[in-house]
Amino acid sequence: EEVERVMEEHDVLHLIHGHTHRPAAHTLKLRQDQETATRRVLGDWDQQGWVLNYIDGHFDIQVIPYTDFLP
């Protein structure tokens, strides 16, 4: 509820943040005009990496195993 309140207060329809236990794209309905907003959450980096790609007008959350970084 706090995230929705802050997004409404600042007139934000897209919020990107990280380091939570619920990584995903969450769709929200903001109360002021029932506009759809999206909260994109990246996971923590303890076991893998997280990247948010924006390609051709679409967001995509990508998980990158640490083994991809090793020789």
N, C-alpha and C positions, 0 to 999 in steps of 0.2 A: 504493500500500500504506500509506503514511503517513496518508493521509486516512482510510482504513478503520480504522486502529489508533486514531486520535484519536477518531473517532466512537464506536467501541466503548468506549474508556476513559471517555468522558463520557456514555455511554448516549444518543446522539443518532441519530435516524432521518432527520432532514432537515437538510441543510447547504446554505446559500445563500452564494455568494461570487462575486467577479467578477475581471475583468482576467486572463483566461487566453486561450490560443489554441485552446481546445476548448470553446466555448460550447455547452451542451446540457443535457438532463436525463440524468444517468447513474444507472442502477440498480445497486445494490451488494448483495451478500449478506454480512451480518456474520457472523463465525464463531461468536460466543458462543451464539447460538440459531438461526442461519440465518434471522434476520429480514431482510426486505427493507428497504433504506434507499435514500434518494435524495439525490444531490448535484446541485444546480442551479447551473450556472455561467453567469454573464453575461459577454459579451465585453468587450474594451476599447473605449474611446470615441474612437478615433482617426478613424474614418470614419463612425460612426453611433452612436445611443444605444441602450441596452438597458434594458428594464423587465421586472420580474417581477410579473405580475398574479395575484391570488388571487380567483377569482370562483366562487361556488356550490360551494365545496369542492375546486376544481381550480386548479392552478398553470399559468400559461402564460407562456412567455418571448416577449417582443415586441421586435422590432427597429424602431427609429424612425430613418428617414433624417434627416440634418441639414436637408435641404431643407424638412421639415415645420415647422421652427422659424423659417424665413426668411419675411419679408413678401412 
